Amino acid sequence: MRPVAAVLLLLALAILLSLGTWQVQRLHWKEGLLSDIESRRHAPPVSIDAIETMAKDGEDIEYRTVTLTGTFDNSRERHFFATHDGASGFYVYTPLTMADGRIVFVNRGFVPYDLKDPAKRPEGELQGVQTVTGLARTKLAEKPSMMVPDNDIAKDIFYWKDLDAMVASTGLDASKVLPLFVDADATPNPGGLPVGGVTQVDLPNDHLQYAFTWYGLAAVLVVVTAIRFFDGKRKSEKEET
């Protein structure tokens, strides 16, 4: 084997092995993250004050179980386009005002597309002081992808959770709105709508498959090189004889 070819072979092998090792490291990280999320989701609920303090301290509040009490401002609910059990519709985000005036947008759950108008589901428009238990969700800093459509503020259809736009479109005092959401749990609402407990934890974990792919390619490279090396050696021996 020529020196240049040997160097290129070793370089390619090193790259493939490093990519495989990197995917193994990513696998361990992802498994730890999923385990952490599961523990947060099933932990006893903490107060919204504790969540707010965590957020200010830079702690990860995503999927932490939280409880809060206040009054829903049903006239200012906003609608996030979504699907649930194969049906299209909306998640209903309603501002909940607490006793001290702070406001949290609560994802109360899913309603079918043709029931976007709250007048068609009056039983679920909760009145008076309510206590909500759910999962804290972080505020998005920007649209998650160029593939996501822009929010249609005029029609009250949100394709990504732009909290600032939700607040501005309702006329609420932005200084009173906490920079987070809460996804309500599956506690049934009167009339059955909205359907709560719709939080999706969608974190693909394909790193083991990717690791096998890179390590497999490295193994194939070694086998192919070995076959060509021994074939060349046998031909050389025959020519000498």
Secondary structure as UniProt FT lines:
FT   HELIX           3..41
FT   STRAND          46..47
FT   HELIX           48..56
FT   TURN            57..58
FT   TURN            62..63
FT   STRAND          65..72
FT   HELIX           74..76
FT   STRAND          78..84
FT   TURN            85..86
FT   STRAND          87..97
FT   TURN            99..100
FT   STRAND          103..112
FT   HELIX           113..115
FT   HELIX           118..120
FT   HELIX           122..124
FT   STRAND          129..138
FT   TURN            146..147
FT   TURN            153..156
FT   STRAND          157..158
FT   HELIX           163..170
FT   HELIX           174..176
FT   STRAND          177..184
FT   HELIX           190..192
FT   HELIX           207..240
//
